């Protein structure tokens, strides 16, 4: 099987296995079997680290069900091949060349060299960040929920945040989808969750590159683009959120100035495919909804736990536009020329992603007879594997739920396999070339 097919089939089998486990009566607090569509939706959302749900994670699922969801989030965040590699390393089994190729492709690398060393760093870094995050979150949760439950809550939310999963255990029967709204003014919870989201969304290759070179000018072009674009998106999103929501009494308007700054920062970070929220998404102003859709569509960085079109894709498109406006025939960044093949891949992926989001939103709006802006928010959240919702997803029909399942799968697995197929495709010179032709643009 082609590496792209291995990844696609592997994720599909994990989702199916998770859905079957969640259908068991012991997975629900009620002791009754969960309908297949709800179990499948939850398993897909967890494996694709999205966070959209049709039933409340805290209210509906039992301890067994929550453990299944947490396992799916961890596997989905690292990638199932990474988990298999971790088992091989623990068992001291030799990793075959084909396995190295699939793992490297899963991380967006076109070479299998140094894969074992990278995997060791990925596993150590993942469990280190999640462990520290769980410890910090437990400080707050133990005070509120007691020792055993507080530590469990800290572990669950640390893994969910680092893997950009967006699942939470804060719901109650009276408010089943409250997420982290009650912690909007808590610096410890907010800053810890934000740090985990950013670290998980940067990408495993960037970690390794930063660890090896330490200085920005020595980093690879990929790492420089990731860090620069992430900074621009986080800074720009923060400023725009403050501008559009500062006087909105339903979101930031009723908070003190420090809490407004903290909530705006959290909102910007969580839009990078995390899925937690400390303010009501359905109360956002129209400009904020537009900004949210753009940030959710972009998502995190290649080779990370995040989804979306990825930061490097958008950076390449932006640099191409700047070069065209300056009348240049090549695209450069940080003293390096970007290959035309990368530009074409970025354009193709963006066109496909935007088409899926708009097409899905139009279809759901037609089927459910709901406003287009709500549907666009949900489809952008599903494709970008973000998990934020304007309270629409739980109320949708089974047909719309299936559409969102497909979009979540493609947003996480389809984009990944698209990159894998491009990287591993044999590149042969064309046997036939055509004369050049000029067309009018604009």
One Martini backbone bead per residue (centre of mass of N, CA, C, O) as a GRO file, in nm:
protein
  442
    1UNK     BB    1   0.097   0.035   0.018
    2UNK     BB    2   0.057   0.344   0.023
    3UNK     BB    3   0.126   0.577   0.255
    4UNK     BB    4  -0.143   0.728   0.231
    5UNK     BB    5  -0.320   0.472   0.269
    6UNK     BB    6  -0.220   0.390   0.545
    7UNK     BB    7  -0.319   0.642   0.693
    8UNK     BB    8  -0.618   0.640   0.611
    9UNK     BB    9  -0.687   0.350   0.712
   10UNK     BB   10  -0.584   0.375   1.001
   11UNK     BB   11  -0.780   0.598   1.092
   12UNK     BB   12  -1.044   0.449   1.020
   13UNK     BB   13  -1.003   0.207   1.214
   14UNK     BB   14  -0.985   0.371   1.474
   15UNK     BB   15  -1.263   0.498   1.453
   16UNK     BB   16  -1.427   0.236   1.447
   17UNK     BB   17  -1.325   0.122   1.715
   18UNK     BB   18  -1.418   0.362   1.888
   19UNK     BB   19  -1.720   0.344   1.820
   20UNK     BB   20  -1.766   0.057   1.934
   21UNK     BB   21  -1.682   0.126   2.224
   22UNK     BB   22  -1.896   0.367   2.261
   23UNK     BB   23  -2.150   0.166   2.228
   24UNK     BB   24  -2.118   0.063   2.489
   25UNK     BB   25  -2.283   0.065   2.785
   26UNK     BB   26  -2.019   0.135   2.964
   27UNK     BB   27  -1.969   0.428   2.814
   28UNK     BB   28  -2.229   0.511   2.964
   29UNK     BB   29  -2.397   0.639   3.233
   30UNK     BB   30  -2.679   0.495   3.170
   31UNK     BB   31  -2.613   0.193   3.040
   32UNK     BB   32  -2.656   0.263   2.739
   33UNK     BB   33  -2.652   0.254   2.417
   34UNK     BB   34  -2.504   0.430   2.174
   35UNK     BB   35  -2.551   0.569   1.901
   36UNK     BB   36  -2.370   0.538   1.619
   37UNK     BB   37  -2.351   0.838   1.527
   38UNK     BB   38  -2.239   0.946   1.799
   39UNK     BB   39  -1.994   0.759   1.819
   40UNK     BB   40  -1.868   0.834   1.547
   41UNK     BB   41  -1.841   1.137   1.593
   42UNK     BB   42  -1.661   1.119   1.847
   43UNK     BB   43  -1.432   0.947   1.727
   44UNK     BB   44  -1.359   1.143   1.500
   45UNK     BB   45  -1.306   1.395   1.675
   46UNK     BB   46  -1.078   1.264   1.845
   47UNK     BB   47  -0.886   1.154   1.618
   48UNK     BB   48  -0.905   1.455   1.471
   49UNK     BB   49  -0.877   1.673   1.685
   50UNK     BB   50  -1.144   1.868   1.739
   51UNK     BB   51  -1.443   1.878   1.949
   52UNK     BB   52  -1.688   1.800   1.827
   53UNK     BB   53  -2.030   1.752   1.951
   54UNK     BB   54  -2.346   1.578   2.037
   55UNK     BB   55  -2.236   1.515   2.325
   56UNK     BB   56  -2.154   1.534   2.641
   57UNK     BB   57  -1.865   1.438   2.786
   58UNK     BB   58  -1.940   1.470   3.095
   59UNK     BB   59  -2.245   1.358   3.091
   60UNK     BB   60  -2.255   1.091   2.904
   61UNK     BB   61  -1.986   0.971   2.989
   62UNK     BB   62  -1.794   0.750   3.120
   63UNK     BB   63  -1.496   0.653   3.225
   64UNK     BB   64  -1.451   0.468   2.985
   65UNK     BB   65  -1.529   0.670   2.762
   66UNK     BB   66  -1.312   0.883   2.837
   67UNK     BB   67  -1.067   0.698   2.790
   68UNK     BB   68  -1.120   0.649   2.491
   69UNK     BB   69  -1.106   0.945   2.405
   70UNK     BB   70  -0.818   1.000   2.508
   71UNK     BB   71  -0.679   0.787   2.330
   72UNK     BB   72  -0.769   0.907   2.058
   73UNK     BB   73  -0.631   1.179   2.095
   74UNK     BB   74  -0.341   1.075   2.120
   75UNK     BB   75  -0.331   0.926   1.850
   76UNK     BB   76  -0.420   1.167   1.670
   77UNK     BB   77  -0.189   1.363   1.747
   78UNK     BB   78   0.060   1.167   1.676
   79UNK     BB   79  -0.018   0.920   1.535
   80UNK     BB   80  -0.032   0.587   1.474
   81UNK     BB   81   0.268   0.545   1.389
   82UNK     BB   82   0.390   0.665   1.647
   83UNK     BB   83   0.270   0.458   1.841
   84UNK     BB   84   0.399   0.210   1.708
   85UNK     BB   85   0.689   0.309   1.746
   86UNK     BB   86   0.686   0.322   2.050
   87UNK     BB   87   0.644   0.020   2.087
   88UNK     BB   88   0.903  -0.066   1.938
   89UNK     BB   89   1.101   0.079   2.128
   90UNK     BB   90   1.015  -0.071   2.388
   91UNK     BB   91   1.070  -0.364   2.237
   92UNK     BB   92   1.326  -0.342   2.050
   93UNK     BB   93   1.235  -0.299   1.757
   94UNK     BB   94   1.286  -0.294   1.434
   95UNK     BB   95   1.267  -0.038   1.200
   96UNK     BB   96   1.160  -0.018   0.906
   97UNK     BB   97   1.182   0.142   0.611
   98UNK     BB   98   0.881   0.173   0.559
   99UNK     BB   99   0.812   0.293   0.834
  100UNK     BB  100   0.990   0.542   0.801
  101UNK     BB  101   0.841   0.657   0.555
  102UNK     BB  102   0.562   0.690   0.688
  103UNK     BB  103   0.648   0.867   0.922
  104UNK     BB  104   0.778   1.094   0.758
  105UNK     BB  105   0.519   1.159   0.599
  106UNK     BB  106   0.345   1.228   0.853
  107UNK     BB  107   0.560   1.482   0.908
  108UNK     BB  108   0.643   1.604   0.616
  109UNK     BB  109   0.873   1.419   0.504
  110UNK     BB  110   1.114   1.330   0.230
  111UNK     BB  111   1.271   1.172   0.465
  112UNK     BB  112   1.409   0.892   0.667
  113UNK     BB  113   1.613   1.048   0.808
  114UNK     BB  114   1.612   1.054   1.156
  115UNK     BB  115   1.343   0.926   1.271
  116UNK     BB  116   1.413   0.800   1.543
  117UNK     BB  117   1.518   1.056   1.677
  118UNK     BB  118   1.259   1.218   1.638
  119UNK     BB  119   1.069   1.025   1.791
  120UNK     BB  120   1.201   1.052   2.065
  121UNK     BB  121   1.146   1.354   2.088
  122UNK     BB  122   0.843   1.345   2.061
  123UNK     BB  123   0.781   1.166   2.306
  124UNK     BB  124   0.927   1.327   2.522
  125UNK     BB  125   0.792   1.602   2.467
  126UNK     BB  126   0.500   1.521   2.503
  127UNK     BB  127   0.515   1.407   2.800
  128UNK     BB  128   0.638   1.660   2.921
  129UNK     BB  129   0.420   1.869   2.852
  130UNK     BB  130   0.179   1.710   2.965
  131UNK     BB  131   0.288   1.681   3.255
  132UNK     BB  132   0.318   1.979   3.325
  133UNK     BB  133   0.029   2.060   3.257
  134UNK     BB  134  -0.110   1.868   3.459
  135UNK     BB  135   0.019   1.989   3.711
  136UNK     BB  136  -0.092   2.280   3.682
  137UNK     BB  137  -0.397   2.207   3.661
  138UNK     BB  138  -0.416   2.049   3.934
  139UNK     BB  139  -0.396   2.287   4.123
  140UNK     BB  140  -0.688   2.381   4.058
  141UNK     BB  141  -0.865   2.112   4.050
  142UNK     BB  142  -0.813   2.004   4.338
  143UNK     BB  143  -0.958   2.241   4.484
  144UNK     BB  144  -1.248   2.160   4.344
  145UNK     BB  145  -1.241   1.808   4.312
  146UNK     BB  146  -1.004   1.688   4.427
  147UNK     BB  147  -0.754   1.472   4.393
  148UNK     BB  148  -0.838   1.253   4.187
  149UNK     BB  149  -1.015   1.426   3.994
  150UNK     BB  150  -0.815   1.659   3.952
  151UNK     BB  151  -0.592   1.495   3.812
  152UNK     BB  152  -0.768   1.384   3.585
  153UNK     BB  153  -0.839   1.663   3.469
  154UNK     BB  154  -0.549   1.749   3.409
  155UNK     BB  155  -0.477   1.524   3.211
  156UNK     BB  156  -0.703   1.555   3.005
  157UNK     BB  157  -0.653   1.865   2.932
  158UNK     BB  158  -0.358   1.841   2.850
  159UNK     BB  159  -0.393   1.645   2.614
  160UNK     BB  160  -0.613   1.803   2.463
  161UNK     BB  161  -0.439   2.060   2.421
  162UNK     BB  162  -0.181   1.949   2.285
  163UNK     BB  163  -0.366   1.793   2.058
  164UNK     BB  164  -0.602   1.987   1.981
  165UNK     BB  165  -0.895   1.869   2.075
  166UNK     BB  166  -1.125   2.024   2.285
  167UNK     BB  167  -1.186   1.849   2.515
  168UNK     BB  168  -1.416   1.838   2.798
  169UNK     BB  169  -1.525   1.823   3.175
  170UNK     BB  170  -1.739   2.086   3.246
  171UNK     BB  171  -2.006   1.974   3.223
  172UNK     BB  172  -2.358   1.998   3.285
  173UNK     BB  173  -2.687   1.941   3.293
  174UNK     BB  174  -2.741   2.261   3.268
  175UNK     BB  175  -2.431   2.287   3.115
  176UNK     BB  176  -2.293   2.083   2.876
  177UNK     BB  177  -2.127   2.335   2.686
  178UNK     BB  178  -1.912   2.534   2.858
  179UNK     BB  179  -1.632   2.461   2.906
  180UNK     BB  180  -1.412   2.750   3.004
  181UNK     BB  181  -1.595   2.990   3.105
  182UNK     BB  182  -1.532   2.977   3.428
  183UNK     BB  183  -1.203   3.051   3.336
  184UNK     BB  184  -1.160   3.342   3.208
  185UNK     BB  185  -0.995   3.466   3.485
  186UNK     BB  186  -0.772   3.228   3.480
  187UNK     BB  187  -0.437   3.221   3.444
  188UNK     BB  188  -0.349   2.926   3.484
  189UNK     BB  189  -0.539   2.789   3.281
  190UNK     BB  190  -0.496   2.968   3.033
  191UNK     BB  191  -0.181   2.957   3.001
  192UNK     BB  192  -0.154   2.651   2.990
  193UNK     BB  193  -0.336   2.593   2.750
  194UNK     BB  194  -0.194   2.783   2.549
  195UNK     BB  195   0.086   2.652   2.556
  196UNK     BB  196  -0.004   2.372   2.457
  197UNK     BB  197  -0.125   2.458   2.188
  198UNK     BB  198   0.127   2.588   2.064
  199UNK     BB  199   0.320   2.346   2.088
  200UNK     BB  200   0.139   2.146   1.922
  201UNK     BB  201   0.116   2.354   1.657
  202UNK     BB  202   0.419   2.375   1.546
  203UNK     BB  203   0.579   2.109   1.545
  204UNK     BB  204   0.815   1.860   1.557
  205UNK     BB  205   1.039   1.975   1.373
  206UNK     BB  206   1.071   2.247   1.516
  207UNK     BB  207   1.172   2.148   1.778
  208UNK     BB  208   1.428   2.008   1.673
  209UNK     BB  209   1.549   2.260   1.539
  210UNK     BB  210   1.567   2.436   1.794
  211UNK     BB  211   1.741   2.239   1.961
  212UNK     BB  212   1.989   2.235   1.759
  213UNK     BB  213   2.021   2.575   1.702
  214UNK     BB  214   1.855   2.811   1.886
  215UNK     BB  215   1.875   3.003   1.638
  216UNK     BB  216   1.703   3.163   1.399
  217UNK     BB  217   1.922   3.185   1.162
  218UNK     BB  218   1.969   2.852   1.175
  219UNK     BB  219   1.720   2.781   1.066
  220UNK     BB  220   1.498   2.665   0.878
  221UNK     BB  221   1.268   2.767   0.659
  222UNK     BB  222   1.030   2.627   0.786
  223UNK     BB  223   1.065   2.734   1.080
  224UNK     BB  224   1.052   3.034   1.010
  225UNK     BB  225   0.767   3.033   0.889
  226UNK     BB  226   0.618   2.923   1.133
  227UNK     BB  227   0.698   3.140   1.344
  228UNK     BB  228   0.615   3.392   1.186
  229UNK     BB  229   0.318   3.316   1.121
  230UNK     BB  230   0.227   3.263   1.411
  231UNK     BB  231   0.280   3.549   1.513
  232UNK     BB  232   0.092   3.699   1.318
  233UNK     BB  233  -0.175   3.550   1.390
  234UNK     BB  234  -0.177   3.602   1.694
  235UNK     BB  235  -0.152   3.911   1.687
  236UNK     BB  236  -0.384   3.976   1.490
  237UNK     BB  237  -0.613   3.827   1.643
  238UNK     BB  238  -0.593   3.988   1.907
  239UNK     BB  239  -0.654   4.270   1.796
  240UNK     BB  240  -0.928   4.204   1.655
  241UNK     BB  241  -1.077   4.099   1.903
  242UNK     BB  242  -1.061   4.360   2.064
  243UNK     BB  243  -1.198   4.546   1.855
  244UNK     BB  244  -1.479   4.371   1.818
  245UNK     BB  245  -1.524   4.295   2.158
  246UNK     BB  246  -1.491   4.522   2.373
  247UNK     BB  247  -1.822   4.621   2.361
  248UNK     BB  248  -1.929   4.331   2.412
  249UNK     BB  249  -2.139   4.212   2.659
  250UNK     BB  250  -2.129   3.891   2.568
  251UNK     BB  251  -1.806   3.893   2.612
  252UNK     BB  252  -1.587   4.146   2.696
  253UNK     BB  253  -1.757   4.392   2.816
  254UNK     BB  254  -1.795   4.256   3.127
  255UNK     BB  255  -1.491   4.296   3.174
  256UNK     BB  256  -1.199   4.341   3.271
  257UNK     BB  257  -0.910   4.432   3.133
  258UNK     BB  258  -0.738   4.178   3.199
  259UNK     BB  259  -0.962   3.977   3.107
  260UNK     BB  260  -0.981   4.070   2.817
  261UNK     BB  261  -0.693   4.000   2.735
  262UNK     BB  262  -0.709   3.699   2.809
  263UNK     BB  263  -0.957   3.622   2.632
  264UNK     BB  264  -0.838   3.716   2.359
  265UNK     BB  265  -0.593   3.528   2.363
  266UNK     BB  266  -0.749   3.262   2.385
  267UNK     BB  267  -0.919   3.292   2.130
  268UNK     BB  268  -0.677   3.297   1.932
  269UNK     BB  269  -0.550   3.023   2.009
  270UNK     BB  270  -0.804   2.829   1.979
  271UNK     BB  271  -0.834   2.883   1.662
  272UNK     BB  272  -0.573   2.682   1.633
  273UNK     BB  273  -0.739   2.393   1.672
  274UNK     BB  274  -0.860   2.344   1.976
  275UNK     BB  275  -1.185   2.423   2.108
  276UNK     BB  276  -1.181   2.606   2.325
  277UNK     BB  277  -1.378   2.819   2.561
  278UNK     BB  278  -1.448   3.154   2.734
  279UNK     BB  279  -1.656   3.235   2.513
  280UNK     BB  280  -1.933   3.303   2.336
  281UNK     BB  281  -1.963   3.222   2.003
  282UNK     BB  282  -2.268   3.318   1.943
  283UNK     BB  283  -2.181   3.635   2.041
  284UNK     BB  284  -2.034   3.718   1.810
  285UNK     BB  285  -1.941   3.917   1.587
  286UNK     BB  286  -1.920   3.930   1.255
  287UNK     BB  287  -1.614   3.996   1.230
  288UNK     BB  288  -1.524   3.769   1.426
  289UNK     BB  289  -1.632   3.534   1.259
  290UNK     BB  290  -1.447   3.584   1.016
  291UNK     BB  291  -1.179   3.556   1.166
  292UNK     BB  292  -1.233   3.270   1.272
  293UNK     BB  293  -1.255   3.127   0.998
  294UNK     BB  294  -0.969   3.189   0.901
  295UNK     BB  295  -0.809   3.064   1.140
  296UNK     BB  296  -0.933   2.780   1.115
  297UNK     BB  297  -0.842   2.723   0.825
  298UNK     BB  298  -0.539   2.740   0.880
  299UNK     BB  299  -0.426   2.673   1.159
  300UNK     BB  300  -0.150   2.508   1.185
  301UNK     BB  301   0.127   2.303   1.146
  302UNK     BB  302   0.329   2.104   1.004
  303UNK     BB  303   0.362   1.812   1.188
  304UNK     BB  304   0.124   1.833   1.386
  305UNK     BB  305  -0.173   1.831   1.590
  306UNK     BB  306  -0.292   1.998   1.376
  307UNK     BB  307  -0.493   2.157   1.143
  308UNK     BB  308  -0.559   2.249   0.830
  309UNK     BB  309  -0.373   2.425   0.593
  310UNK     BB  310  -0.152   2.585   0.721
  311UNK     BB  311   0.094   2.818   0.762
  312UNK     BB  312   0.281   2.764   0.515
  313UNK     BB  313   0.070   2.785   0.298
  314UNK     BB  314   0.000   3.087   0.352
  315UNK     BB  315   0.284   3.199   0.329
  316UNK     BB  316   0.329   3.123   0.031
  317UNK     BB  317   0.092   3.286  -0.080
  318UNK     BB  318   0.180   3.564   0.027
  319UNK     BB  319   0.460   3.570  -0.110
  320UNK     BB  320   0.351   3.545  -0.397
  321UNK     BB  321   0.189   3.809  -0.397
  322UNK     BB  322   0.427   3.998  -0.339
  323UNK     BB  323   0.598   3.921  -0.585
  324UNK     BB  324   0.388   4.002  -0.799
  325UNK     BB  325   0.367   4.307  -0.711
  326UNK     BB  326   0.694   4.338  -0.769
  327UNK     BB  327   0.766   4.172  -1.042
  328UNK     BB  328   0.841   3.880  -0.975
  329UNK     BB  329   0.951   3.534  -1.066
  330UNK     BB  330   1.012   3.485  -0.759
  331UNK     BB  331   1.018   3.317  -0.437
  332UNK     BB  332   1.110   3.463  -0.123
  333UNK     BB  333   1.276   3.360   0.201
  334UNK     BB  334   1.529   3.412   0.398
  335UNK     BB  335   1.729   3.369   0.142
  336UNK     BB  336   1.512   3.186  -0.013
  337UNK     BB  337   1.387   2.969  -0.259
  338UNK     BB  338   1.079   2.879  -0.365
  339UNK     BB  339   0.934   2.626  -0.497
  340UNK     BB  340   0.697   2.582  -0.737
  341UNK     BB  341   0.574   2.324  -0.619
  342UNK     BB  342   0.486   2.453  -0.348
  343UNK     BB  343   0.293   2.660  -0.470
  344UNK     BB  344   0.101   2.460  -0.608
  345UNK     BB  345   0.022   2.306  -0.352
  346UNK     BB  346  -0.100   2.548  -0.202
  347UNK     BB  347  -0.320   2.613  -0.407
  348UNK     BB  348  -0.461   2.338  -0.415
  349UNK     BB  349  -0.532   2.315  -0.112
  350UNK     BB  350  -0.696   2.578  -0.089
  351UNK     BB  351  -0.913   2.519  -0.297
  352UNK     BB  352  -1.020   2.261  -0.165
  353UNK     BB  353  -1.086   2.374   0.117
  354UNK     BB  354  -1.282   2.603   0.035
  355UNK     BB  355  -1.480   2.425  -0.121
  356UNK     BB  356  -1.566   2.244   0.115
  357UNK     BB  357  -1.671   2.460   0.308
  358UNK     BB  358  -1.880   2.596   0.121
  359UNK     BB  359  -2.033   2.343   0.034
  360UNK     BB  360  -2.113   2.248   0.321
  361UNK     BB  361  -2.262   2.505   0.410
  362UNK     BB  362  -2.478   2.509   0.188
  363UNK     BB  363  -2.598   2.229   0.247
  364UNK     BB  364  -2.675   2.269   0.546
  365UNK     BB  365  -2.850   2.520   0.505
  366UNK     BB  366  -3.056   2.375   0.323
  367UNK     BB  367  -3.137   2.137   0.510
  368UNK     BB  368  -3.178   2.316   0.794
  369UNK     BB  369  -3.255   2.619   0.770
  370UNK     BB  370  -2.993   2.805   0.818
  371UNK     BB  371  -2.766   3.021   0.854
  372UNK     BB  372  -2.472   3.062   0.685
  373UNK     BB  373  -2.277   3.159   0.913
  374UNK     BB  374  -2.313   2.907   1.092
  375UNK     BB  375  -2.222   2.694   0.886
  376UNK     BB  376  -1.939   2.811   0.828
  377UNK     BB  377  -1.832   2.779   1.114
  378UNK     BB  378  -1.865   2.467   1.134
  379UNK     BB  379  -1.698   2.384   0.880
  380UNK     BB  380  -1.436   2.523   0.963
  381UNK     BB  381  -1.409   2.362   1.227
  382UNK     BB  382  -1.400   2.081   1.098
  383UNK     BB  383  -1.171   2.111   0.886
  384UNK     BB  384  -0.971   2.250   1.110
  385UNK     BB  385  -0.997   2.092   1.379
  386UNK     BB  386  -1.126   2.260   1.629
  387UNK     BB  387  -1.450   2.270   1.783
  388UNK     BB  388  -1.602   2.509   1.745
  389UNK     BB  389  -1.928   2.654   1.841
  390UNK     BB  390  -2.278   2.786   1.777
  391UNK     BB  391  -2.480   2.557   1.880
  392UNK     BB  392  -2.538   2.357   1.617
  393UNK     BB  393  -2.442   2.058   1.610
  394UNK     BB  394  -2.648   1.915   1.816
  395UNK     BB  395  -2.906   2.011   1.615
  396UNK     BB  396  -2.847   1.829   1.395
  397UNK     BB  397  -2.869   1.607   1.165
  398UNK     BB  398  -2.750   1.313   1.043
  399UNK     BB  399  -2.655   1.422   0.770
  400UNK     BB  400  -2.482   1.657   0.884
  401UNK     BB  401  -2.302   1.479   1.059
  402UNK     BB  402  -2.174   1.325   0.826
  403UNK     BB  403  -2.047   1.569   0.692
  404UNK     BB  404  -1.866   1.644   0.936
  405UNK     BB  405  -1.711   1.381   0.945
  406UNK     BB  406  -1.580   1.409   0.666
  407UNK     BB  407  -1.441   1.683   0.727
  408UNK     BB  408  -1.268   1.590   0.962
  409UNK     BB  409  -1.117   1.372   0.814
  410UNK     BB  410  -1.001   1.551   0.588
  411UNK     BB  411  -0.866   1.770   0.770
  412UNK     BB  412  -0.663   1.550   0.887
  413UNK     BB  413  -0.616   1.319   0.659
  414UNK     BB  414  -0.637   1.445   0.375
  415UNK     BB  415  -0.413   1.656   0.402
  416UNK     BB  416  -0.193   1.457   0.478
  417UNK     BB  417  -0.214   1.268   0.224
  418UNK     BB  418  -0.160   1.486   0.020
  419UNK     BB  419   0.132   1.539   0.112
  420UNK     BB  420   0.233   1.250   0.081
  421UNK     BB  421   0.174   1.213  -0.222
  422UNK     BB  422   0.364   1.441  -0.310
  423UNK     BB  423   0.633   1.348  -0.179
  424UNK     BB  424   0.618   1.032  -0.307
  425UNK     BB  425   0.624   1.121  -0.584
  426UNK     BB  426   0.725   1.074  -0.889
  427UNK     BB  427   0.981   1.271  -1.058
  428UNK     BB  428   0.936   1.339  -1.394
  429UNK     BB  429   1.007   1.439  -1.685
  430UNK     BB  430   0.857   1.560  -1.941
  431UNK     BB  431   0.785   1.427  -2.266
  432UNK     BB  432   0.597   1.689  -2.309
  433UNK     BB  433   0.594   2.013  -2.457
  434UNK     BB  434   0.449   2.330  -2.463
  435UNK     BB  435   0.371   2.615  -2.565
  436UNK     BB  436   0.357   2.924  -2.474
  437UNK     BB  437   0.107   3.119  -2.287
  438UNK     BB  438  -0.113   3.402  -2.260
  439UNK     BB  439  -0.289   3.550  -1.985
  440UNK     BB  440  -0.546   3.718  -1.824
  441UNK     BB  441  -0.526   3.889  -1.509
  442UNK     BB  442  -0.803   4.068  -1.374
   0.00000   0.00000   0.00000
